[in-house]
Amino acid sequence: MRIFLFPAAVMVLTTTCFAQISFGGKQIDFGVKRKKPGTPQVMLAGPASYESGSKLSLQFKVSNFDESKGFHVYTQLPCIASEMAEKVSDETYKIDITINPVEMDGECQITMLGLAKSESVTTRLAYKAKHIDTAKMLASLSEFIHHKSWQVKPANAKGYTLNLQMVQDAPPDAEVRSAMLKDPQLPVPSMMAVQAPNKVSLTRMGCIMEGTFSGSTATLKPSAMLPAESCPDGPVVLQAN
């Protein structure tokens, strides 16, 4: 006697295409389930804590993100970060972060926003207090502002000299000091101001330049508050004599 199995075989092949079928009134589960999308995550690839007052280049590992359009970065003070994360490799990104000096331990939030699907995740960066030697800082301000002259080296022009004319009176604990300087080639004096911890600004013929100093050297750039043509000399380096 010949037995035809074809209909039964078709039924078996058909039903195996489903994760769950009904057979004899009972549900049979073959264990085939659709994988749920993972939750976006970010993890700092490095130490968990840093000293405030540091400039860092940190790497972050991301997962379950659409990376096709990159990441925008948002930070909470005292942390300041580059606006966009720089891709190092798949799921690894570099972010340049500055932690401003603070006198108490704490942490700041760092949020990475995936631009492809507006997915975001926030992590925290811990920092330790940077204890500032106030007396030493004030002494450095006073020493810099009292130099007798400076050699100025512009990026786009010939160098020149600024001579100290007068330092304005200030109490010993003042965190802002200013001085009047004389350029022998100009009839109008220039003004220099220093501010704790190491900021310096120079105003010369309508050009305002800002930057920082270390020891007897200052590096200044034209202020972003004024049109570029206000400072045709471009960035300058001041070297105190």
Long-range contacts (C-beta under 8 A, 24 or more apart in sequence): 37-64, 38-63, 38-64, 39-64, 40-64, 40-65, 40-114, 40-119, 40-120, 40-121, 41-121, 42-112, 42-121, 42-123, 43-123, 44-123, 44-125, 45-92, 48-126, 49-126, 49-127, 49-128, 50-99, 50-125, 50-126, 50-127, 50-128, 51-99, 51-127, 51-128, 51-130, 52-78, 52-99, 52-100, 52-101, 52-102, 52-127, 52-128, 52-129, 52-130, 53-99, 53-100, 53-101, 53-130, 54-98, 54-99, 54-127, 55-96, 55-97, 55-98, 56-96, 56-97, 56-98, 56-99, 57-94, 57-95, 57-96, 57-97, 58-94, 58-95, 58-96, 58-97, 58-125, 59-88, 59-92, 59-93, 59-94, 59-95, 60-85, 60-92, 60-93, 60-94, 60-95, 60-112, 60-123, 61-91, 61-92, 62-91, 62-92, 62-93, 62-112, 62-114, 62-121, 63-91, 65-91, 65-114, 65-116, 65-119, 66-114, 66-116, 66-117, 66-119, 67-91, 67-114, 67-116, 68-116, 69-114, 69-115, 69-116, 70-114, 70-115, 71-112, 71-113, 71-114, 71-115, 72-112, 72-113, 72-115, 73-110, 73-111, 73-112, 73-113, 74-109, 74-110, 74-111, 74-113, 75-108, 75-109, 75-110, 75-111, 76-108, 76-109, 76-110, 77-108, 78-102, 78-106, 78-108, 78-127, 79-108, 79-109, 79-110, 79-125, 79-127, 81-110, 85-112, 97-125, 99-125, 99-127, 101-130, 101-132, 101-197, 102-127, 102-129, 102-130, 103-129, 103-130, 103-131, 103-132, 104-129, 105-129, 132-197, 137-196, 137-197, 137-198, 138-172, 138-173, 138-174, 138-175, 138-196, 140-198, 141-175, 141-177, 141-194, 141-195, 141-196, 142-177, 144-194, 144-200, 144-213, 144-216, 144-218, 144-240, 145-177, 145-178, 145-179, 145-192, 145-194, 146-179, 147-216, 147-240, 147-241, 148-241, 149-240, 149-241, 150-181, 150-238, 150-239, 150-240, 150-241, 151-238, 151-239, 151-241, 152-236, 152-237, 152-238, 153-236, 153-237, 153-238, 153-239, 154-233, 154-234, 154-235, 154-236, 155-233, 155-234, 155-235, 155-236, 156-232, 156-233, 156-234, 157-232, 157-233, 157-234, 160-185, 162-190, 162-192, 162-238, 165-189, 200-238, 202-236, 202-238, 206-230, 207-231, 207-232, 207-233, 209-235, 209-236, 213-238, 216-240
